[in-house]
Amino acid sequence: MKVIYHPRYEEVYSSDPAAAAGRMESILKEVSPHFEVVTPEPAAADDISLVTPMSIYGIFRGVA
Protein backbone atom coordinates (compact mmCIF):
# COMPACT_ATOMS: atom_id res chain seq x y z
CA MET A 1 0.00 0.00 0.00
CA LYS A 2 1.12 3.56 -0.68
CA VAL A 3 0.33 6.66 1.34
CA ILE A 4 -0.29 9.73 -0.81
CA TYR A 5 1.13 12.74 1.00
CA HIS A 6 2.11 16.32 0.19
CA PRO A 7 3.59 18.89 2.61
CA ARG A 8 0.67 21.21 1.81
CA TYR A 9 -1.55 18.76 3.73
CA GLU A 10 0.05 20.23 6.87
CA GLU A 11 -1.41 23.69 6.26
CA VAL A 12 -3.97 24.89 8.79
CA TYR A 13 -7.02 25.84 6.73
CA SER A 14 -9.70 26.25 9.38
CA SER A 15 -10.24 26.80 13.09
CA ASP A 16 -11.91 23.38 13.21
CA PRO A 17 -10.00 20.92 15.45
CA ALA A 18 -9.77 18.50 12.52
CA ALA A 19 -7.57 21.09 10.76
CA ALA A 20 -5.30 21.73 13.76
CA ALA A 21 -1.56 22.09 13.35
CA GLY A 22 0.29 18.81 13.81
CA ARG A 23 -2.56 16.59 12.67
CA MET A 24 -0.80 15.26 9.58
CA GLU A 25 2.70 15.12 11.00
CA SER A 26 1.69 12.70 13.77
CA ILE A 27 -0.11 10.42 11.31
CA LEU A 28 2.79 10.46 8.86
CA LYS A 29 5.22 9.60 11.66
CA GLU A 30 3.22 6.47 12.45
CA VAL A 31 2.57 5.19 8.93
CA SER A 32 5.79 6.12 7.10
CA PRO A 33 7.91 3.30 8.58
CA HIS A 34 5.37 0.75 7.34
CA PHE A 35 4.21 2.09 3.96
CA GLU A 36 5.70 3.80 0.94
CA VAL A 37 4.95 7.53 1.00
CA VAL A 38 4.57 9.18 -2.40
CA THR A 39 3.95 12.80 -3.39
CA PRO A 40 1.03 13.32 -5.78
CA GLU A 41 1.37 15.05 -9.12
CA PRO A 42 -1.03 17.88 -9.92
CA ALA A 43 -4.20 16.64 -11.57
CA ALA A 44 -4.83 17.52 -15.19
CA ALA A 45 -7.82 19.77 -15.90
CA ASP A 46 -9.44 16.95 -17.90
CA ASP A 47 -9.20 14.64 -14.88
CA ILE A 48 -10.70 17.25 -12.55
CA SER A 49 -13.58 17.83 -14.95
CA LEU A 50 -14.54 14.15 -14.58
CA VAL A 51 -15.44 14.64 -10.92
CA THR A 52 -16.77 18.20 -10.67
CA PRO A 53 -19.99 19.56 -12.16
CA MET A 54 -18.42 23.00 -12.62
CA SER A 55 -16.55 23.90 -15.74
CA ILE A 56 -12.93 23.56 -14.71
CA TYR A 57 -11.93 25.79 -17.58
CA GLY A 58 -14.20 28.52 -16.22
CA ILE A 59 -12.57 28.16 -12.81
CA PHE A 60 -9.13 28.66 -14.34
CA ARG A 61 -10.40 31.76 -16.15
CA GLY A 62 -12.10 33.00 -12.97
CA VAL A 63 -15.61 33.00 -14.44
CA ALA A 64 -17.18 29.93 -12.82
PQR file of N, CA, C, O and H, with PARSE charges and radii, in Angstrom:
ATOM      1  N   MET A   1       0.851  -1.170   0.000 -0.4000 1.5000
ATOM      2  CA  MET A   1       0.000   0.000   0.000 -0.0000 2.0000
ATOM      3  C   MET A   1       0.899   1.235   0.000  0.5500 1.7000
ATOM      4  O   MET A   1       1.990   1.226   0.569 -0.5500 1.4000
ATOM      5  N   LYS A   2       0.420   2.293  -0.646 -0.4000 1.5000
ATOM      6  CA  LYS A   2       1.124   3.563  -0.682 -0.0000 2.0000
ATOM      7  C   LYS A   2       0.289   4.621   0.035  0.5500 1.7000
ATOM      8  O   LYS A   2      -0.941   4.610  -0.024 -0.5500 1.4000
ATOM      9  H   LYS A   2      -0.467   2.301  -1.108  0.4000 1.0000
ATOM     10  N   VAL A   3       0.973   5.519   0.702 -0.4000 1.5000
ATOM     11  CA  VAL A   3       0.331   6.656   1.339 -0.0000 2.0000
ATOM     12  C   VAL A   3       0.615   7.873   0.453  0.5500 1.7000
ATOM     13  O   VAL A   3       1.772   8.193   0.181 -0.5500 1.4000
ATOM     14  H   VAL A   3       1.972   5.528   0.750  0.4000 1.0000
ATOM     15  N   ILE A   4      -0.432   8.537   0.014 -0.4000 1.5000
ATOM     16  CA  ILE A   4      -0.292   9.731  -0.807 -0.0000 2.0000
ATOM     17  C   ILE A   4      -0.203  10.921   0.151  0.5500 1.7000
ATOM     18  O   ILE A   4      -1.107  11.156   0.953 -0.5500 1.4000
ATOM     19  H   ILE A   4      -1.372   8.278   0.235  0.4000 1.0000
ATOM     20  N   TYR A   5       0.893  11.659   0.052 -0.4000 1.5000
ATOM     21  CA  TYR A   5       1.133  12.745   1.003 -0.0000 2.0000
ATOM     22  C   TYR A   5       1.839  13.916   0.320  0.5500 1.7000
ATOM     23  O   TYR A   5       2.729  13.720  -0.508 -0.5500 1.4000
ATOM     24  H   TYR A   5       1.627  11.468  -0.600  0.4000 1.0000
ATOM     25  N   HIS A   6       1.440  15.112   0.671 -0.4000 1.5000
ATOM     26  CA  HIS A   6       2.110  16.319   0.193 -0.0000 2.0000
ATOM     27  C   HIS A   6       2.274  17.263   1.383  0.5500 1.7000
ATOM     28  O   HIS A   6       1.372  17.355   2.215 -0.5500 1.4000
ATOM     29  H   HIS A   6       0.718  15.271   1.343  0.4000 1.0000
ATOM     30  N   PRO A   7       3.392  17.957   1.483 -0.5600 1.5000
ATOM     31  CA  PRO A   7       3.588  18.885   2.609  0.2800 2.0000
ATOM     32  C   PRO A   7       2.476  19.925   2.767  0.5500 1.7000
ATOM     33  O   PRO A   7       2.260  20.433   3.867 -0.5500 1.4000
ATOM     34  N   ARG A   8       1.776  20.245   1.689 -0.4000 1.5000
ATOM     35  CA  ARG A   8       0.668  21.209   1.813 -0.0000 2.0000
ATOM     36  C   ARG A   8      -0.466  20.665   2.668  0.5500 1.7000
ATOM     37  O   ARG A   8      -1.296  21.435   3.151 -0.5500 1.4000
ATOM     38  H   ARG A   8       1.952  19.832   0.795  0.4000 1.0000
ATOM     39  N   TYR A   9      -0.518  19.335   2.866 -0.4000 1.5000
ATOM     40  CA  TYR A   9      -1.548  18.763   3.730 -0.0000 2.0000
ATOM     41  C   TYR A   9      -1.381  19.227   5.174  0.5500 1.7000
ATOM     42  O   TYR A   9      -2.308  19.102   5.973 -0.5500 1.4000
ATOM     43  H   TYR A   9       0.156  18.709   2.473  0.4000 1.0000
ATOM     44  N   GLU A  10      -0.205  19.762   5.516 -0.4000 1.5000
ATOM     45  CA  GLU A  10       0.055  20.232   6.874 -0.0000 2.0000
ATOM     46  C   GLU A  10      -0.490  21.630   7.127  0.5500 1.7000
ATOM     47  O   GLU A  10      -0.523  22.076   8.274 -0.5500 1.4000
ATOM     48  H   GLU A  10       0.548  19.864   4.867  0.4000 1.0000
ATOM     49  N   GLU A  11      -0.914  22.327   6.087 -0.4000 1.5000
ATOM     50  CA  GLU A  11      -1.412  23.690   6.255 -0.0000 2.0000
ATOM     51  C   GLU A  11      -2.685  23.713   7.097  0.5500 1.7000
ATOM     52  O   GLU A  11      -3.566  22.868   6.941 -0.5500 1.4000
ATOM     53  H   GLU A  11      -0.887  21.965   5.155  0.4000 1.0000
ATOM     54  N   VAL A  12      -2.761  24.687   7.985 -0.4000 1.5000
ATOM     55  CA  VAL A  12      -3.974  24.886   8.788 -0.0000 2.0000
ATOM     56  C   VAL A  12      -4.925  25.729   7.946  0.5500 1.7000
ATOM     57  O   VAL A  12      -4.606  26.860   7.581 -0.5500 1.4000
ATOM     58  H   VAL A  12      -2.045  25.373   8.112  0.4000 1.0000
ATOM     59  N   TYR A  13      -6.092  25.173   7.642 -0.4000 1.5000
ATOM     60  CA  TYR A  13      -7.022  25.836   6.726 -0.0000 2.0000
ATOM     61  C   TYR A  13      -8.325  26.248   7.394  0.5500 1.7000
ATOM     62  O   TYR A  13      -9.204  26.817   6.747 -0.5500 1.4000
ATOM     63  H   TYR A  13      -6.352  24.254   7.939  0.4000 1.0000
ATOM     64  N   SER A  14      -8.453  25.962   8.686 -0.4000 1.5000
ATOM     65  CA  SER A  14      -9.702  26.248   9.376 -0.0000 2.0000
ATOM     66  C   SER A  14      -9.434  26.273  10.875  0.5500 1.7000
ATOM     67  O   SER A  14      -8.401  25.787  11.334 -0.5500 1.4000
ATOM     68  H   SER A  14      -7.739  25.500   9.212  0.4000 1.0000
ATOM     69  N   SER A  15     -10.364  26.839  11.633 -0.4000 1.5000
ATOM     70  CA  SER A  15     -10.235  26.798  13.092 -0.0000 2.0000
ATOM     71  C   SER A  15     -10.816  25.504  13.666  0.5500 1.7000
ATOM     72  O   SER A  15     -10.765  25.275  14.875 -0.5500 1.4000
ATOM     73  H   SER A  15     -11.203  27.234  11.260  0.4000 1.0000
ATOM     74  N   ASP A  16     -11.360  24.673  12.802 -0.4000 1.5000
ATOM     75  CA  ASP A  16     -11.912  23.383  13.211 -0.0000 2.0000
ATOM     76  C   ASP A  16     -10.788  22.509  13.784  0.5500 1.7000
ATOM     77  O   ASP A  16      -9.689  22.496  13.229 -0.5500 1.4000
ATOM     78  H   ASP A  16     -11.402  24.858  11.821  0.4000 1.0000
ATOM     79  N   PRO A  17     -11.035  21.781  14.877 -0.5600 1.5000
ATOM     80  CA  PRO A  17      -9.995  20.920  15.448  0.2800 2.0000
ATOM     81  C   PRO A  17      -9.443  19.878  14.468  0.5500 1.7000
ATOM     82  O   PRO A  17      -8.297  19.449  14.601 -0.5500 1.4000
ATOM     83  N   ALA A  18     -10.244  19.478  13.499 -0.4000 1.5000
ATOM     84  CA  ALA A  18      -9.769  18.504  12.516 -0.0000 2.0000
ATOM     85  C   ALA A  18      -8.690  19.092  11.610  0.5500 1.7000
ATOM     86  O   ALA A  18      -7.975  18.350  10.937 -0.5500 1.4000
ATOM     87  H   ALA A  18     -11.175  19.827  13.391  0.4000 1.0000
ATOM     88  N   ALA A  19      -8.569  20.417  11.587 -0.4000 1.5000
ATOM     89  CA  ALA A  19      -7.567  21.091  10.757 -0.0000 2.0000
ATOM     90  C   ALA A  19      -6.407  21.626  11.597  0.5500 1.7000
ATOM     91  O   ALA A  19      -5.608  22.425  11.111 -0.5500 1.4000
ATOM     92  H   ALA A  19      -9.150  21.020  12.133  0.4000 1.0000
ATOM     93  N   ALA A  20      -6.311  21.192  12.846 -0.4000 1.5000
ATOM     94  CA  ALA A  20      -5.301  21.727  13.760 -0.0000 2.0000
ATOM     95  C   ALA A  20      -3.881  21.415  13.294  0.5500 1.7000
ATOM     96  O   ALA A  20      -3.625  20.407  12.635 -0.5500 1.4000
ATOM     97  H   ALA A  20      -6.960  20.542  13.242  0.4000 1.0000
ATOM     98  N   ALA A  21      -2.975  22.309  13.657 -0.4000 1.5000
ATOM     99  CA  ALA A  21      -1.556  22.092  13.346 -0.0000 2.0000
ATOM    100  C   ALA A  21      -1.080  20.793  13.995  0.5500 1.7000
ATOM    101  O   ALA A  21      -1.456  20.477  15.124 -0.5500 1.4000
ATOM    102  H   ALA A  21      -3.184  23.128  14.191  0.4000 1.0000
ATOM    103  N   GLY A  22      -0.261  20.057  13.280 -0.4000 1.5000
ATOM    104  CA  GLY A  22       0.288  18.809  13.807 -0.0000 2.0000
ATOM    105  C   GLY A  22      -0.519  17.574  13.489  0.5500 1.7000
ATOM    106  O   GLY A  22      -0.077  16.458  13.763 -0.5500 1.4000
ATOM    107  H   GLY A  22       0.045  20.313  12.363  0.4000 1.0000
ATOM    108  N   ARG A  23      -1.697  17.751  12.915 -0.4000 1.5000
ATOM    109  CA  ARG A  23      -2.565  16.593  12.670 -0.0000 2.0000
ATOM    110  C   ARG A  23      -1.951  15.615  11.676  0.5500 1.7000
ATOM    111  O   ARG A  23      -2.018  14.402  11.875 -0.5500 1.4000
ATOM    112  H   ARG A  23      -2.057  18.657  12.692  0.4000 1.0000
ATOM    113  N   MET A  24      -1.358  16.135  10.614 -0.4000 1.5000
ATOM    114  CA  MET A  24      -0.801  15.264   9.577 -0.0000 2.0000
ATOM    115  C   MET A  24       0.569  14.718   9.960  0.5500 1.7000
ATOM    116  O   MET A  24       0.900  13.576   9.643 -0.5500 1.4000
ATOM    117  H   MET A  24      -1.304  17.121  10.452  0.4000 1.0000
ATOM    118  N   GLU A  25       1.359  15.533  10.639 -0.4000 1.5000
ATOM    119  CA  GLU A  25       2.696  15.117  11.005 -0.0000 2.0000
ATOM    120  C   GLU A  25       2.676  13.877  11.891  0.5500 1.7000
ATOM    121  O   GLU A  25       3.477  12.961  11.700 -0.5500 1.4000
ATOM    122  H   GLU A  25       1.090  16.461  10.897  0.4000 1.0000
ATOM    123  N   SER A  26       1.763  13.846  12.858 -0.4000 1.5000
ATOM    124  CA  SER A  26       1.691  12.695  13.768 -0.0000 2.0000
ATOM    125  C   SER A  26       1.245  11.429  13.039  0.5500 1.7000
ATOM    126  O   SER A  26       1.728  10.335  13.333 -0.5500 1.4000
ATOM    127  H   SER A  26       1.112  14.589  13.013  0.4000 1.0000
ATOM    128  N   ILE A  27       0.334  11.578  12.100 -0.4000 1.5000
ATOM    129  CA  ILE A  27      -0.109  10.420  11.315 -0.0000 2.0000
ATOM    130  C   ILE A  27       1.021   9.917  10.430  0.5500 1.7000
ATOM    131  O   ILE A  27       1.281   8.715  10.367 -0.5500 1.4000
ATOM    132  H   ILE A  27      -0.058  12.466  11.861  0.4000 1.0000
ATOM    133  N   LEU A  28       1.690  10.834   9.750 -0.4000 1.5000
ATOM    134  CA  LEU A  28       2.791  10.459   8.863 -0.0000 2.0000
ATOM    135  C   LEU A  28       3.901   9.756   9.643  0.5500 1.7000
ATOM    136  O   LEU A  28       4.487   8.790   9.154 -0.5500 1.4000
ATOM    137  H   LEU A  28       1.479  11.810   9.801  0.4000 1.0000
ATOM    138  N   LYS A  29       4.187  10.226  10.829 -0.4000 1.5000
ATOM    139  CA  LYS A  29       5.224   9.604  11.662 -0.0000 2.0000
ATOM    140  C   LYS A  29       4.897   8.138  11.948  0.5500 1.7000
ATOM    141  O   LYS A  29       5.796   7.298  11.992 -0.5500 1.4000
ATOM    142  H   LYS A  29       3.711  11.011  11.227  0.4000 1.0000
ATOM    143  N   GLU A  30       3.635   7.834  12.138 -0.4000 1.5000
ATOM    144  CA  GLU A  30       3.224   6.466  12.450 -0.0000 2.0000
ATOM    145  C   GLU A  30       3.199   5.553  11.221  0.5500 1.7000
ATOM    146  O   GLU A  30       3.585   4.387  11.313 -0.5500 1.4000
ATOM    147  H   GLU A  30       2.904   8.516  12.102  0.4000 1.0000
ATOM    148  N   VAL A  31       2.756   6.061  10.089 -0.4000 1.5000
ATOM    149  CA  VAL A  31       2.575   5.191   8.927 -0.0000 2.0000
ATOM    150  C   VAL A  31       3.811   5.078   8.039  0.5500 1.7000
ATOM    151  O   VAL A  31       3.997   4.067   7.363 -0.5500 1.4000
ATOM    152  H   VAL A  31       2.442   7.008  10.014  0.4000 1.0000
ATOM    153  N   SER A  32       4.668   6.121   8.036 -0.4000 1.5000
ATOM    154  CA  SER A  32       5.794   6.120   7.097 -0.0000 2.0000
ATOM    155  C   SER A  32       6.789   4.972   7.281  0.5500 1.7000
ATOM    156  O   SER A  32       7.383   4.546   6.291 -0.5500 1.4000
ATOM    157  H   SER A  32       4.517   6.943   8.585  0.4000 1.0000
ATOM    158  N   PRO A  33       7.003   4.448   8.491 -0.5600 1.5000
ATOM    159  CA  PRO A  33       7.909   3.296   8.584  0.2800 2.0000
ATOM    160  C   PRO A  33       7.335   2.009   7.973  0.5500 1.7000
ATOM    161  O   PRO A  33       8.075   1.067   7.691 -0.5500 1.4000
ATOM    162  N   HIS A  34       6.029   1.981   7.775 -0.4000 1.5000
ATOM    163  CA  HIS A  34       5.366   0.753   7.339 -0.0000 2.0000
ATOM    164  C   HIS A  34       4.891   0.773   5.882  0.5500 1.7000
ATOM    165  O   HIS A  34       4.656  -0.280   5.290 -0.5500 1.4000
ATOM    166  H   HIS A  34       5.429   2.747   8.004  0.4000 1.0000
ATOM    167  N   PHE A  35       4.753   1.964   5.311 -0.4000 1.5000
ATOM    168  CA  PHE A  35       4.212   2.093   3.964 -0.0000 2.0000
ATOM    169  C   PHE A  35       5.048   3.073   3.146  0.5500 1.7000
ATOM    170  O   PHE A  35       5.683   3.976   3.689 -0.5500 1.4000
ATOM    171  H   PHE A  35       4.944   2.820   5.792  0.4000 1.0000
ATOM    172  N   GLU A  36       5.034   2.878   1.846 -0.4000 1.5000
ATOM    173  CA  GLU A  36       5.698   3.797   0.938 -0.0000 2.0000
ATOM    174  C   GLU A  36       4.902   5.096   0.885  0.5500 1.7000
ATOM    175  O   GLU A  36       3.686   5.080   0.697 -0.5500 1.4000
ATOM    176  H   GLU A  36       4.518   2.144   1.404  0.4000 1.0000
ATOM    177  N   VAL A  37       5.591   6.210   1.052 -0.4000 1.5000
ATOM    178  CA  VAL A  37       4.949   7.526   1.003 -0.0000 2.0000
ATOM    179  C   VAL A  37       5.328   8.180  -0.323  0.5500 1.7000
ATOM    180  O   VAL A  37       6.510   8.333  -0.630 -0.5500 1.4000
ATOM    181  H   VAL A  37       6.579   6.223   1.205  0.4000 1.0000
ATOM    182  N   VAL A  38       4.326   8.562  -1.101 -0.4000 1.5000
ATOM    183  CA  VAL A  38       4.567   9.177  -2.403 -0.0000 2.0000
ATOM    184  C   VAL A  38       3.893  10.543  -2.462  0.5500 1.7000
ATOM    185  O   VAL A  38       2.850  10.757  -1.846 -0.5500 1.4000
ATOM    186  H   VAL A  38       3.366   8.438  -0.851  0.4000 1.0000
ATOM    187  N   THR A  39       4.496  11.461  -3.205 -0.4000 1.5000
ATOM    188  CA  THR A  39       3.948  12.799  -3.394 -0.0000 2.0000
ATOM    189  C   THR A  39       3.106  12.808  -4.666  0.5500 1.7000
ATOM    190  O   THR A  39       3.570  12.361  -5.715 -0.5500 1.4000
ATOM    191  H   THR A  39       5.344  11.287  -3.706  0.4000 1.0000
ATOM    192  N   PRO A  40       1.880  13.307  -4.586 -0.5600 1.5000
ATOM    193  CA  PRO A  40       1.025  13.319  -5.778  0.2800 2.0000
ATOM    194  C   PRO A  40       1.466  14.361  -6.792  0.5500 1.7000
ATOM    195  O   PRO A  40       2.051  15.385  -6.442 -0.5500 1.4000
ATOM    196  N   GLU A  41       1.177  14.084  -8.035 -0.4000 1.5000
ATOM    197  CA  GLU A  41       1.375  15.053  -9.117 -0.0000 2.0000
ATOM    198  C   GLU A  41       0.096  15.875  -9.232  0.5500 1.7000
ATOM    199  O   GLU A  41      -0.980  15.386  -8.888 -0.5500 1.4000
ATOM    200  H   GLU A  41       0.701  13.251  -8.320  0.4000 1.0000
ATOM    201  N   PRO A  42       0.192  17.104  -9.706 -0.5600 1.5000
ATOM    202  CA  PRO A  42      -1.034  17.880  -9.924  0.2800 2.0000
ATOM    203  C   PRO A  42      -1.951  17.178 -10.931  0.5500 1.7000
ATOM    204  O   PRO A  42      -1.490  16.601 -11.916 -0.5500 1.4000
ATOM    205  N   ALA A  43      -3.235  17.240 -10.664 -0.4000 1.5000
ATOM    206  CA  ALA A  43      -4.203  16.635 -11.573 -0.0000 2.0000
ATOM    207  C   ALA A  43      -4.357  17.485 -12.819  0.5500 1.7000
ATOM    208  O   ALA A  43      -4.283  18.712 -12.764 -0.5500 1.4000
ATOM    209  H   ALA A  43      -3.609  17.709  -9.863  0.4000 1.0000
ATOM    210  N   ALA A  44      -4.571  16.822 -13.934 -0.4000 1.5000
ATOM    211  CA  ALA A  44      -4.835  17.525 -15.192 -0.0000 2.0000
ATOM    212  C   ALA A  44      -6.267  18.072 -15.164  0.5500 1.7000
ATOM    213  O   ALA A  44      -7.147  17.491 -14.529 -0.5500 1.4000
ATOM    214  H   ALA A  44      -4.631  15.825 -13.978  0.4000 1.0000
ATOM    215  N   ALA A  45      -6.487  19.174 -15.845 -0.4000 1.5000
ATOM    216  CA  ALA A  45      -7.822  19.772 -15.897 -0.0000 2.0000
ATOM    217  C   ALA A  45      -8.858  18.779 -16.409  0.5500 1.7000
ATOM    218  O   ALA A  45      -9.990  18.770 -15.925 -0.5500 1.4000
ATOM    219  H   ALA A  45      -5.771  19.646 -16.361  0.4000 1.0000
ATOM    220  N   ASP A  46      -8.496  17.947 -17.372 -0.4000 1.5000
ATOM    221  CA  ASP A  46      -9.441  16.955 -17.896 -0.0000 2.0000
ATOM    222  C   ASP A  46      -9.835  15.948 -16.820  0.5500 1.7000
ATOM    223  O   ASP A  46     -10.986  15.515 -16.769 -0.5500 1.4000
ATOM    224  H   ASP A  46      -7.576  17.954 -17.765  0.4000 1.0000
ATOM    225  N   ASP A  47      -8.892  15.573 -15.963 -0.4000 1.5000
ATOM    226  CA  ASP A  47      -9.200  14.644 -14.876 -0.0000 2.0000
ATOM    227  C   ASP A  47     -10.120  15.290 -13.853  0.5500 1.7000
ATOM    228  O   ASP A  47     -11.061  14.655 -13.378 -0.5500 1.4000
ATOM    229  H   ASP A  47      -7.957  15.925 -16.005  0.4000 1.0000
ATOM    230  N   ILE A  48      -9.859  16.543 -13.509 -0.4000 1.5000
ATOM    231  CA  ILE A  48     -10.703  17.250 -12.547 -0.0000 2.0000
ATOM    232  C   ILE A  48     -12.121  17.388 -13.083  0.5500 1.7000
ATOM    233  O   ILE A  48     -13.088  17.267 -12.331 -0.5500 1.4000
ATOM    234  H   ILE A  48      -9.094  17.059 -13.894  0.4000 1.0000
ATOM    235  N   SER A  49     -12.244  17.641 -14.371 -0.4000 1.5000
ATOM    236  CA  SER A  49     -13.580  17.828 -14.952 -0.0000 2.0000
ATOM    237  C   SER A  49     -14.423  16.559 -14.895  0.5500 1.7000
ATOM    238  O   SER A  49     -15.645  16.628 -15.029 -0.5500 1.4000
ATOM    239  H   SER A  49     -11.459  17.739 -14.982  0.4000 1.0000
ATOM    240  N   LEU A  50     -13.794  15.401 -14.698 -0.4000 1.5000
ATOM    241  CA  LEU A  50     -14.541  14.149 -14.583 -0.0000 2.0000
ATOM    242  C   LEU A  50     -15.290  14.042 -13.260  0.5500 1.7000
ATOM    243  O   LEU A  50     -16.258  13.288 -13.158 -0.5500 1.4000
ATOM    244  H   LEU A  50     -12.801  15.345 -14.588  0.4000 1.0000
ATOM    245  N   VAL A  51     -14.854  14.792 -12.243 -0.4000 1.5000
ATOM    246  CA  VAL A  51     -15.444  14.643 -10.915 -0.0000 2.0000
ATOM    247  C   VAL A  51     -16.098  15.912 -10.375  0.5500 1.7000
ATOM    248  O   VAL A  51     -16.577  15.913  -9.241 -0.5500 1.4000
ATOM    249  H   VAL A  51     -14.068  15.405 -12.326  0.4000 1.0000
ATOM    250  N   THR A  52     -16.130  16.972 -11.141 -0.4000 1.5000
ATOM    251  CA  THR A  52     -16.774  18.200 -10.670 -0.0000 2.0000
ATOM    252  C   THR A  52     -17.811  18.663 -11.689  0.5500 1.7000
ATOM    253  O   THR A  52     -17.560  18.623 -12.893 -0.5500 1.4000
ATOM    254  H   THR A  52     -15.741  16.971 -12.062  0.4000 1.0000
ATOM    255  N   PRO A  53     -18.970  19.100 -11.215 -0.5600 1.5000
ATOM    256  CA  PRO A  53     -19.994  19.557 -12.155  0.2800 2.0000
ATOM    257  C   PRO A  53     -19.680  20.932 -12.737  0.5500 1.7000
ATOM    258  O   PRO A  53     -20.271  21.324 -13.743 -0.5500 1.4000
ATOM    259  N   MET A  54     -18.762  21.666 -12.121 -0.4000 1.5000
ATOM    260  CA  MET A  54     -18.423  23.000 -12.618 -0.0000 2.0000
ATOM    261  C   MET A  54     -17.478  22.881 -13.810  0.5500 1.7000
ATOM    262  O   MET A  54     -16.753  21.896 -13.946 -0.5500 1.4000
ATOM    263  H   MET A  54     -18.282  21.348 -11.304  0.4000 1.0000
ATOM    264  N   SER A  55     -17.494  23.855 -14.636 -0.4000 1.5000
ATOM    265  CA  SER A  55     -16.554  23.901 -15.740 -0.0000 2.0000
ATOM    266  C   SER A  55     -15.183  24.254 -15.205  0.5500 1.7000
ATOM    267  O   SER A  55     -14.957  25.384 -14.774 -0.5500 1.4000
ATOM    268  H   SER A  55     -18.082  24.656 -14.527  0.4000 1.0000
ATOM    269  N   ILE A  56     -14.275  23.315 -15.227 -0.4000 1.5000
ATOM    270  CA  ILE A  56     -12.931  23.559 -14.712 -0.0000 2.0000
ATOM    271  C   ILE A  56     -12.241  24.660 -15.496  0.5500 1.7000
ATOM    272  O   ILE A  56     -11.438  25.415 -14.947 -0.5500 1.4000
ATOM    273  H   ILE A  56     -14.458  22.396 -15.577  0.4000 1.0000
ATOM    274  N   TYR A  57     -12.549  24.750 -16.755 -0.4000 1.5000
ATOM    275  CA  TYR A  57     -11.932  25.794 -17.580 -0.0000 2.0000
ATOM    276  C   TYR A  57     -12.430  27.169 -17.148  0.5500 1.7000
ATOM    277  O   TYR A  57     -11.670  28.137 -17.183 -0.5500 1.4000
ATOM    278  H   TYR A  57     -13.202  24.137 -17.202  0.4000 1.0000
ATOM    279  N   GLY A  58     -13.674  27.267 -16.748 -0.4000 1.5000
ATOM    280  CA  GLY A  58     -14.198  28.519 -16.218 -0.0000 2.0000
ATOM    281  C   GLY A  58     -13.546  28.891 -14.906  0.5500 1.7000
ATOM    282  O   GLY A  58     -13.310  30.070 -14.646 -0.5500 1.4000
ATOM    283  H   GLY A  58     -14.291  26.481 -16.720  0.4000 1.0000
ATOM    284  N   ILE A  59     -13.252  27.912 -14.077 -0.4000 1.5000
ATOM    285  CA  ILE A  59     -12.571  28.164 -12.808 -0.0000 2.0000
ATOM    286  C   ILE A  59     -11.184  28.745 -13.076  0.5500 1.7000
ATOM    287  O   ILE A  59     -10.780  29.717 -12.437 -0.5500 1.4000
ATOM    288  H   ILE A  59     -13.444  26.953 -14.288  0.4000 1.0000
ATOM    289  N   PHE A  60     -10.459  28.153 -14.019 -0.4000 1.5000
ATOM    290  CA  PHE A  60      -9.126  28.662 -14.339 -0.0000 2.0000
ATOM    291  C   PHE A  60      -9.187  30.088 -14.892  0.5500 1.7000
ATOM    292  O   PHE A  60      -8.269  30.878 -14.671 -0.5500 1.4000
ATOM    293  H   PHE A  60     -10.787  27.364 -14.538  0.4000 1.0000
ATOM    294  N   ARG A  61     -10.250  30.412 -15.599 -0.4000 1.5000
ATOM    295  CA  ARG A  61     -10.400  31.763 -16.152 -0.0000 2.0000
ATOM    296  C   ARG A  61     -10.997  32.712 -15.116  0.5500 1.7000
ATOM    297  O   ARG A  61     -11.010  33.925 -15.324 -0.5500 1.4000
ATOM    298  H   ARG A  61     -10.995  29.770 -15.778  0.4000 1.0000
ATOM    299  N   GLY A  62     -11.489  32.170 -14.002 -0.4000 1.5000
ATOM    300  CA  GLY A  62     -12.100  32.995 -12.967 -0.0000 2.0000
ATOM    301  C   GLY A  62     -13.518  33.412 -13.265  0.5500 1.7000
ATOM    302  O   GLY A  62     -13.975  34.439 -12.762 -0.5500 1.4000
ATOM    303  H   GLY A  62     -11.478  31.184 -13.834  0.4000 1.0000
ATOM    304  N   VAL A  63     -14.241  32.627 -14.087 -0.4000 1.5000
ATOM    305  CA  VAL A  63     -15.608  32.997 -14.439 -0.0000 2.0000
ATOM    306  C   VAL A  63     -16.642  31.972 -13.963  0.5500 1.7000
ATOM    307  O   VAL A  63     -17.828  32.116 -14.260 -0.5500 1.4000
ATOM    308  H   VAL A  63     -13.870  31.794 -14.496  0.4000 1.0000
ATOM    309  N   ALA A  64     -16.222  30.971 -13.251 -0.4000 1.5000
ATOM    310  CA  ALA A  64     -17.178  29.932 -12.819 -0.0000 2.0000
ATOM    311  C   ALA A  64     -17.948  30.359 -11.598  0.5500 1.7000
ATOM    312  O   ALA A  64     -18.789  29.607 -11.105 -0.5500 1.4000
ATOM    313  H   ALA A  64     -15.259  30.854 -13.011  0.4000 1.0000
TER
END
